[in-house]
Amino acid sequence: MTTNDIEEAHVTFDGFRSVGGGIEPGLYVVHMDVGRPVPESAVVEWKAGGTRRSQTVRVRDVVPSHFHGDIYFDIMPDGSVHVVPRTEAPPLPSALR
């Protein structure tokens, strides 16, 4: 989930690299069952406002053991990335419902 226009977003960990793409504000992209256990960390890469950014985030420290759900990487306006384990998808903006 993001509050900015994001281009060329990828998440990489343990040999997995998500398909890159754009994400409009308030939306998210989901990759179903990547076939790997929860990684120690992940690298989130994106482009915003013409600037390429990259951040390595701790994942296993945030996700509870034996978690069953999805892990979201929320790119924040200040360039930080929040790792958020969720058992349900966040709501979409009302205009898309």
C-alpha distances in whole Angstrom, upper triangle without the diagonal:
4,7,9,11,10,13,14,11,13,13,17,19,22,23,20,18,15,16,15,13,12,8,9,8,6,5,5,8,10,13,16,18,18,22,22,22,19,20,21,19,16,16,13,14,13,15,14,17,19,19,18,16,16,16,17,16,17,16,19,20,17,17,20,23,23,20,19,16,13,11,7,7,5,7,9,11,14,13,12,10,10,10,10,12,12,15,13,10,8,10,10,11,15,16,14,16
4,6,8,8,11,13,11,13,14,18,20,24,24,21,19,16,17,15,13,11,7,7,5,6,6,7,10,13,16,19,21,21,25,24,25,22,22,23,20,17,16,13,13,11,12,11,14,16,16,16,14,15,15,17,16,19,18,21,22,19,20,23,26,27,23,23,19,16,14,10,9,6,5,6,8,11,10,11,10,10,12,12,15,15,18,17,14,11,13,11,12,16,16,15,17
4,7,9,13,15,14,16,18,21,24,27,28,25,23,20,20,18,15,13,9,8,4,6,8,10,13,16,20,23,25,25,28,28,28,25,25,26,23,21,19,16,16,13,13,11,13,16,16,17,15,17,17,20,19,21,21,25,24,21,23,26,29,30,26,26,23,19,18,14,12,9,8,7,6,10,11,12,12,12,15,15,18,18,21,19,16,13,14,12,11,15,15,15,18
4,6,10,13,12,15,17,21,23,27,27,25,22,19,19,16,14,10,8,7,5,8,10,11,14,17,20,23,26,25,29,29,29,27,26,27,23,21,19,15,14,11,10,8,9,12,13,14,13,15,16,19,19,22,22,26,26,23,25,28,31,32,29,28,25,21,19,16,13,10,8,8,6,10,10,12,12,14,17,18,21,21,24,22,19,16,17,15,14,17,17,17,20
4,7,10,10,14,17,20,23,27,27,24,21,18,17,14,11,7,6,5,6,9,10,11,13,17,19,23,26,25,29,29,30,27,27,28,24,21,19,15,14,10,9,7,8,10,12,13,13,15,17,20,21,24,24,27,28,26,26,30,33,33,30,29,26,22,20,17,15,13,10,11,10,13,12,15,15,17,19,20,22,23,25,23,20,18,18,15,15,18,17,16,20
4,7,7,10,13,16,20,24,23,20,17,15,14,10,8,5,5,6,8,11,10,10,11,15,17,21,23,22,26,26,27,25,24,25,21,18,16,12,10,7,6,5,8,10,10,10,10,12,14,17,18,21,21,25,26,24,25,28,31,31,28,28,24,20,18,15,13,11,9,10,10,13,11,13,13,15,17,18,21,21,24,23,19,18,19,17,17,20,19,18,21
4,6,9,13,16,19,23,22,19,15,13,12,8,6,4,6,9,11,14,13,12,12,15,17,20,23,21,25,25,27,25,24,25,22,18,16,12,9,6,5,6,9,9,10,9,10,12,15,18,19,22,22,26,27,26,26,30,32,32,29,29,26,22,20,17,15,14,12,14,14,16,13,16,15,18,19,21,23,24,26,25,21,21,21,19,19,23,22,20,23
4,7,10,13,16,20,18,16,12,10,9,5,5,6,9,12,14,16,15,13,12,15,15,19,21,19,23,23,24,23,22,23,20,16,13,10,8,5,6,9,12,11,11,9,10,11,14,16,18,21,21,25,26,25,25,29,31,31,28,28,25,21,19,16,14,15,13,15,16,18,15,16,15,18,19,21,23,24,26,25,22,22,23,21,22,25,24,22,25
4,7,10,14,17,16,14,10,8,8,5,5,6,8,11,13,15,13,11,10,12,13,16,18,16,20,20,21,20,18,20,17,13,11,7,6,4,7,9,13,13,12,10,9,10,12,13,15,18,17,21,23,21,21,25,27,27,25,24,21,17,15,13,10,11,10,13,14,16,13,14,12,14,15,17,19,20,23,22,19,19,20,19,20,24,23,21,24
4,6,10,13,13,10,7,5,6,5,8,10,11,14,16,17,15,12,10,11,11,15,16,13,17,16,18,17,15,17,14,10,8,6,5,6,10,13,16,16,15,11,11,9,11,12,13,16,15,19,21,20,20,23,24,25,23,22,20,16,14,12,10,12,11,15,17,18,14,15,12,14,14,16,18,19,22,21,19,20,22,21,23,26,26,24,26
4,7,10,11,8,6,5,8,8,11,13,13,17,18,18,16,13,11,11,10,13,14,11,14,13,15,13,11,13,10,7,6,5,6,9,13,15,19,19,17,14,12,10,10,10,10,12,12,15,17,16,16,20,21,22,19,19,17,14,11,10,8,11,11,15,18,18,15,14,11,13,11,14,15,17,19,20,18,19,22,21,23,27,27,25,27
4,7,7,6,4,7,10,10,14,16,17,20,22,22,20,16,14,14,12,15,14,11,13,12,13,12,10,12,9,6,5,7,8,11,15,18,22,21,19,15,14,11,11,9,11,12,12,14,17,17,17,20,21,21,20,20,18,15,13,13,11,14,15,18,21,21,17,16,14,15,13,16,17,19,21,22,21,22,25,25,27,31,31,28,30
4,6,5,7,9,13,14,17,20,20,23,24,24,22,19,17,15,13,15,14,10,12,9,10,9,7,9,7,5,7,9,12,15,19,21,25,24,22,19,16,13,12,10,10,11,10,12,15,15,15,18,18,19,18,18,18,15,13,14,13,16,17,20,23,23,19,18,15,16,13,16,16,19,21,22,22,23,26,27,29,33,33,31,32
4,6,9,12,15,17,20,23,23,27,28,28,25,22,19,18,15,16,14,11,11,8,9,9,7,9,9,8,10,13,15,19,22,25,29,28,26,22,20,17,16,13,13,13,12,13,16,17,16,19,18,19,18,19,19,17,15,17,16,20,21,24,27,27,23,21,19,19,17,19,18,21,23,24,24,26,29,30,32,36,36,34,35
4,7,10,13,15,19,22,23,27,28,28,26,22,19,18,15,16,14,10,11,9,12,12,10,13,12,10,11,14,15,18,21,25,28,27,25,21,20,17,17,15,16,16,15,16,20,20,19,22,21,22,21,21,21,18,17,18,17,21,22,25,28,28,24,23,20,21,19,21,21,23,24,26,25,27,30,30,33,36,36,34,35
4,7,10,12,16,19,20,23,25,25,22,18,15,14,11,12,11,8,9,8,11,12,10,13,12,10,10,12,13,16,19,23,26,25,24,20,19,16,16,14,15,16,14,16,19,19,18,21,21,21,19,19,18,15,14,15,15,18,19,23,26,26,22,21,18,19,17,19,18,20,22,23,22,24,26,26,29,32,33,30,31
4,7,8,12,15,16,20,22,23,20,16,13,13,10,13,13,9,12,12,14,14,13,15,13,10,9,10,10,13,16,19,23,22,20,17,16,14,14,14,15,16,15,18,21,20,19,23,23,23,21,21,19,16,14,15,14,17,17,21,23,24,20,20,17,18,17,18,19,20,22,23,21,23,25,25,27,31,31,28,29
4,6,9,12,13,17,19,19,16,13,10,9,7,10,11,9,12,13,15,15,14,17,15,11,11,10,10,12,15,18,21,21,20,17,16,14,15,15,15,17,16,18,21,20,19,22,23,23,21,20,17,14,13,12,12,15,15,19,21,23,19,19,16,17,16,17,17,19,20,20,18,20,22,21,24,27,27,24,26
4,7,10,12,16,18,19,16,13,10,10,9,12,14,12,15,16,19,18,18,21,18,15,14,12,11,12,14,17,20,19,19,16,17,16,17,18,19,21,19,22,25,23,23,26,27,26,24,23,20,17,16,15,14,16,16,20,22,24,20,21,18,20,18,20,20,21,22,22,19,21,22,21,23,26,26,23,25
4,7,10,13,16,17,15,12,10,11,11,15,17,15,18,19,21,20,19,21,19,15,13,11,9,9,11,13,16,16,16,13,14,13,15,17,18,21,20,23,25,24,23,27,28,28,26,25,22,18,17,15,14,15,14,18,19,21,18,19,17,18,18,20,21,22,24,23,20,21,22,20,22,25,25,22,24
4,7,10,13,15,12,11,9,11,12,16,18,17,21,21,24,23,22,24,21,17,15,13,11,9,10,12,15,14,15,13,14,15,17,19,20,23,22,25,27,25,25,28,30,30,27,26,23,19,18,15,14,15,14,17,18,20,17,19,17,19,19,20,21,22,24,22,19,19,20,18,19,23,21,19,22
4,7,10,12,10,10,9,12,14,18,21,20,23,24,26,24,24,26,23,19,17,13,12,9,9,10,12,13,14,13,14,15,17,20,20,23,23,26,28,26,26,29,31,31,28,27,23,20,18,16,14,14,12,15,15,18,16,18,16,18,19,20,22,22,24,22,19,18,19,16,17,20,19,17,20
4,7,8,6,6,7,11,14,17,20,20,23,24,25,23,23,25,22,19,17,13,13,10,10,10,13,14,15,15,15,16,17,19,19,22,21,25,26,24,24,27,29,29,26,25,21,18,17,13,12,11,10,13,13,16,15,16,14,16,17,17,19,19,21,19,16,15,15,13,13,17,16,14,17
4,6,6,8,10,14,17,20,23,23,27,27,28,26,26,28,25,22,20,17,16,13,12,11,13,15,16,16,17,18,19,22,22,25,24,27,28,25,26,29,31,32,28,27,23,20,19,15,14,12,11,13,13,16,15,17,16,17,19,19,21,20,22,20,16,15,14,11,11,14,13,12,15
4,6,8,12,15,18,21,24,24,28,28,29,26,27,28,25,22,21,17,17,14,14,12,13,16,17,17,17,19,19,22,21,24,23,27,27,24,25,28,31,31,27,27,23,20,18,15,14,11,10,10,10,14,14,15,15,16,17,17,20,19,22,19,16,13,13,10,9,13,12,12,15
4,7,11,14,17,20,23,23,27,27,27,25,26,27,24,22,21,18,18,16,16,15,17,19,20,20,19,20,20,22,21,23,22,25,26,22,23,25,28,29,25,24,20,17,17,13,13,10,11,11,12,16,16,16,15,15,16,15,17,16,18,16,12,10,9,7,6,10,11,10,12
4,7,10,14,16,19,20,24,24,25,23,24,26,23,20,20,16,17,15,16,15,17,20,20,20,19,20,20,22,21,23,21,24,25,22,22,25,27,27,23,22,18,15,15,12,12,10,11,13,14,17,17,17,15,15,16,15,16,15,17,14,11,9,9,6,8,11,11,10,12
4,7,10,13,16,16,20,21,21,19,20,22,20,17,17,14,15,13,15,15,18,20,20,19,18,18,18,19,18,20,18,21,22,19,19,22,24,24,20,19,15,12,12,8,9,9,10,13,15,18,16,16,14,13,13,12,14,13,15,13,9,9,10,9,11,14,15,12,14
4,7,10,13,13,17,18,19,18,19,21,19,16,16,13,14,13,15,16,19,21,21,19,18,18,18,19,18,20,18,21,22,20,19,22,24,23,20,18,15,11,11,9,10,10,12,15,17,20,18,18,15,15,14,14,14,14,15,14,10,11,13,11,14,17,17,14,16
4,6,9,10,14,15,16,15,17,20,18,15,16,14,16,16,18,19,23,24,23,21,20,19,19,19,18,19,17,19,21,19,17,20,21,20,17,15,12,8,9,8,10,12,14,17,20,22,20,19,16,16,14,13,13,12,13,12,9,11,13,13,16,19,20,16,17
4,7,7,10,12,14,14,15,18,17,15,15,14,16,16,19,21,25,25,25,22,21,19,19,19,18,19,16,18,21,19,17,20,20,19,17,15,12,9,10,10,12,14,16,20,23,25,22,21,18,17,15,15,14,14,14,14,12,15,17,17,20,23,23,20,21
4,6,9,11,13,14,16,19,19,17,18,17,19,20,23,25,28,29,28,26,24,23,22,21,20,20,17,19,22,20,17,19,19,18,15,13,10,8,10,12,14,17,19,23,26,28,25,24,20,19,17,16,14,13,13,13,12,15,18,18,21,24,25,21,21
4,5,8,10,11,13,17,17,16,18,18,20,22,25,27,31,31,30,27,26,23,23,21,20,19,16,17,20,19,16,17,17,15,13,11,10,9,11,13,15,18,21,24,28,29,26,25,21,20,17,16,14,14,14,15,14,18,20,21,25,27,28,25,25
4,6,9,10,11,15,15,13,15,16,18,20,23,26,29,29,28,25,23,21,20,19,18,18,15,16,19,18,16,18,18,16,15,13,12,10,11,13,15,18,20,24,27,28,25,24,20,19,16,17,15,16,16,17,17,20,22,23,26,29,30,26,27
4,7,10,11,15,16,15,17,18,21,23,27,29,33,33,31,28,26,24,23,21,20,19,16,16,20,19,16,18,17,15,14,13,13,12,13,16,18,21,23,27,30,31,28,26,23,22,19,19,17,18,17,19,19,22,25,26,30,32,33,30,30
4,7,8,11,13,12,15,17,20,22,26,28,32,32,30,27,25,22,20,18,17,16,13,13,16,17,14,16,14,13,13,13,13,12,12,15,16,20,22,26,29,29,26,24,21,20,17,17,15,17,18,20,20,23,26,27,30,33,34,31,31
4,6,9,11,12,16,17,20,23,27,29,33,33,31,28,25,22,20,17,16,14,11,10,13,14,11,12,11,10,10,11,12,12,11,15,16,20,22,25,29,29,26,24,20,19,15,16,14,16,16,19,20,22,26,27,31,34,35,32,32
4,7,9,10,13,15,18,21,25,27,31,31,29,26,23,20,17,15,12,10,7,6,10,10,8,10,9,10,9,10,11,10,9,12,13,17,19,22,26,26,23,20,17,15,12,12,11,13,15,17,18,20,24,25,29,32,33,31,31
4,5,7,11,13,16,20,23,25,29,29,27,23,21,17,15,12,10,8,6,6,10,11,10,12,12,13,12,14,14,13,11,13,13,17,18,21,25,24,21,19,16,15,12,14,13,16,18,20,20,22,26,27,30,33,35,32,33
4,7,11,13,17,20,24,26,29,30,27,24,20,17,14,10,9,6,6,5,7,10,10,12,12,14,14,16,17,15,13,15,14,17,19,21,24,24,21,18,15,15,12,14,14,18,20,22,23,24,28,29,32,35,36,34,35
4,7,10,13,17,20,22,26,26,23,20,17,13,10,7,5,4,5,7,9,10,11,14,15,17,16,18,17,15,12,13,12,15,16,18,21,20,17,15,12,12,10,13,14,17,20,22,22,22,26,27,29,33,34,32,33
4,6,10,13,17,19,23,23,20,17,14,10,8,6,6,7,7,10,12,12,13,16,17,19,17,18,17,14,11,11,9,13,13,16,19,19,15,13,11,11,10,13,14,17,20,21,20,21,24,25,27,31,32,30,31
4,6,10,14,16,20,19,16,13,10,7,6,4,6,9,10,13,15,15,16,19,21,22,20,21,20,17,13,13,10,13,12,15,17,17,13,12,10,12,11,15,16,19,22,23,22,22,25,25,27,31,31,29,31
4,7,10,13,16,16,14,11,8,6,5,6,8,11,11,15,16,15,16,20,22,23,21,22,19,16,13,11,8,10,9,12,14,14,11,10,8,10,10,13,16,18,21,22,19,20,22,22,24,27,28,26,28
4,7,10,14,13,11,7,6,4,7,9,11,14,15,19,20,19,20,24,26,27,25,25,23,19,16,14,11,12,10,13,14,14,10,11,10,13,14,17,19,21,24,24,22,21,24,23,24,28,28,26,28
4,7,10,10,8,6,5,6,9,12,14,17,18,22,23,21,22,26,28,29,27,27,24,20,17,15,12,12,9,12,12,13,10,11,11,14,15,18,20,22,25,24,21,21,23,21,22,26,25,24,26
4,7,6,5,4,6,9,12,15,17,21,21,25,26,25,26,30,32,33,30,30,27,23,21,18,15,14,11,13,12,13,10,13,13,17,18,21,23,25,28,27,24,23,24,22,22,26,25,24,27
4,5,5,7,8,11,13,17,18,22,23,27,27,25,27,31,33,34,31,31,28,24,22,18,15,14,10,11,9,11,9,12,13,16,19,21,24,25,28,27,24,22,23,21,21,24,23,23,26
4,6,8,10,14,16,20,22,25,26,30,30,29,30,34,37,38,35,35,32,28,25,22,19,17,13,13,11,12,11,15,16,20,22,24,27,28,31,30,27,25,25,23,22,25,24,24,28
4,7,10,13,16,20,22,26,27,31,31,30,32,35,38,39,36,36,33,29,27,23,20,19,15,16,14,15,13,17,18,21,24,26,29,30,33,32,29,27,28,26,25,28,27,27,30
4,6,10,13,17,19,23,25,28,29,28,29,33,35,37,34,35,32,28,25,22,19,18,14,14,13,13,11,14,16,19,22,24,27,29,32,31,28,27,28,26,26,30,29,28,31
4,7,11,14,17,20,22,25,26,25,27,31,33,34,32,32,29,26,23,20,17,16,13,14,14,13,10,13,14,18,20,22,25,27,30,30,27,26,28,26,26,30,29,28,31
4,7,10,13,17,18,22,23,22,24,27,29,31,29,29,27,23,20,18,14,14,10,12,12,11,8,10,11,14,16,19,22,25,28,28,25,24,26,25,26,29,29,28,31
4,7,10,13,15,19,19,19,21,25,26,28,26,27,25,21,18,16,12,13,10,12,14,12,9,9,9,13,14,18,20,23,26,26,24,24,26,25,26,30,30,29,31
4,6,10,12,16,16,16,18,21,23,25,23,25,23,20,16,14,11,12,10,12,13,12,8,7,7,10,11,15,18,21,24,25,23,23,25,25,26,30,31,29,31
4,7,9,12,13,13,15,19,20,23,21,23,21,19,15,14,11,13,12,14,16,15,12,10,9,11,11,14,17,20,23,24,23,23,26,26,28,32,33,31,33
4,6,9,10,10,12,15,17,20,18,20,18,16,12,12,9,11,11,13,16,15,12,9,7,8,7,11,13,17,20,22,21,21,24,25,26,30,31,30,31
4,6,6,7,9,13,14,17,16,18,17,15,12,12,11,13,14,16,19,18,15,12,10,9,8,11,12,16,19,21,21,21,25,26,28,32,33,32,32
4,5,5,6,10,11,13,12,14,14,12,9,10,9,12,14,16,20,19,17,14,11,9,6,9,9,13,16,18,18,19,23,24,27,30,32,30,30
4,5,5,7,8,11,10,13,14,13,10,13,13,16,18,20,24,23,21,17,15,13,10,11,10,14,16,19,20,21,25,27,29,32,34,32,33
4,6,8,9,13,12,15,16,15,12,14,14,16,18,19,23,22,20,17,14,12,10,11,11,15,17,20,21,21,25,27,30,33,35,33,33
4,6,9,12,11,13,13,12,10,11,11,13,16,17,21,20,19,15,12,10,7,8,8,11,14,17,17,18,22,24,26,29,31,30,30
4,7,9,7,10,10,10,8,10,12,14,17,19,23,23,21,18,14,12,8,8,6,9,11,14,16,17,21,23,26,29,31,29,29
4,6,5,9,10,12,11,14,15,18,21,22,26,26,25,21,18,15,12,11,8,11,12,15,17,19,22,25,28,31,33,31,31
4,5,9,11,13,13,16,18,21,24,25,29,29,27,24,21,18,15,14,11,13,14,17,20,21,25,28,31,33,36,34,33
4,6,10,12,13,17,19,22,25,27,31,31,29,26,23,20,16,15,12,13,12,16,19,21,25,27,31,33,35,33,32
4,6,9,10,13,16,18,22,24,28,28,27,24,20,17,14,12,8,9,9,13,15,17,21,23,27,29,31,29,28
4,7,9,13,16,19,22,25,28,29,28,25,21,18,15,13,9,9,7,10,13,16,19,22,25,27,30,27,26
4,7,10,13,16,19,22,25,27,25,22,19,16,13,10,7,6,4,7,9,12,16,18,21,24,26,23,22
4,6,10,12,16,19,22,24,22,20,16,14,10,8,6,5,6,8,8,11,14,16,19,22,24,21,21
4,7,10,13,16,19,20,18,16,12,10,7,6,4,6,9,10,10,11,15,17,20,23,25,22,22
4,6,9,12,16,17,15,13,10,8,6,5,6,7,10,11,9,10,13,14,17,20,22,20,20
4,6,9,13,14,12,10,6,6,5,6,9,11,14,14,12,12,15,16,18,22,23,21,22
4,6,10,11,10,8,5,5,6,7,11,12,15,15,13,11,14,14,16,19,20,19,21
4,7,8,6,6,5,7,9,11,14,16,19,18,16,14,16,16,17,21,21,20,22
4,5,5,5,6,7,11,12,16,17,21,20,18,15,17,17,17,20,21,21,23
4,5,7,9,11,15,16,20,21,24,23,21,18,19,18,18,21,22,22,24
4,6,9,11,15,17,21,22,26,25,23,21,22,22,21,25,25,26,28
4,7,10,13,16,19,21,25,25,22,20,22,22,22,25,26,26,28
4,7,10,13,16,19,22,23,21,19,21,21,22,26,27,26,28
4,7,9,13,15,19,19,18,16,19,19,21,24,25,24,26
4,6,10,12,16,17,15,14,17,18,20,23,25,24,25
4,7,10,13,15,14,14,17,18,21,24,26,24,25
4,6,10,11,11,11,14,16,19,22,24,22,23
4,7,9,10,11,15,17,20,23,25,23,23
4,5,7,8,12,15,18,20,23,21,20
4,7,9,12,15,19,21,23,21,20
4,6,9,12,15,17,20,17,16
4,6,9,12,14,17,14,13
4,7,10,12,15,13,12
4,7,8,11,10,9
4,6,8,6,7
4,5,6,7
4,5,5
4,6
4
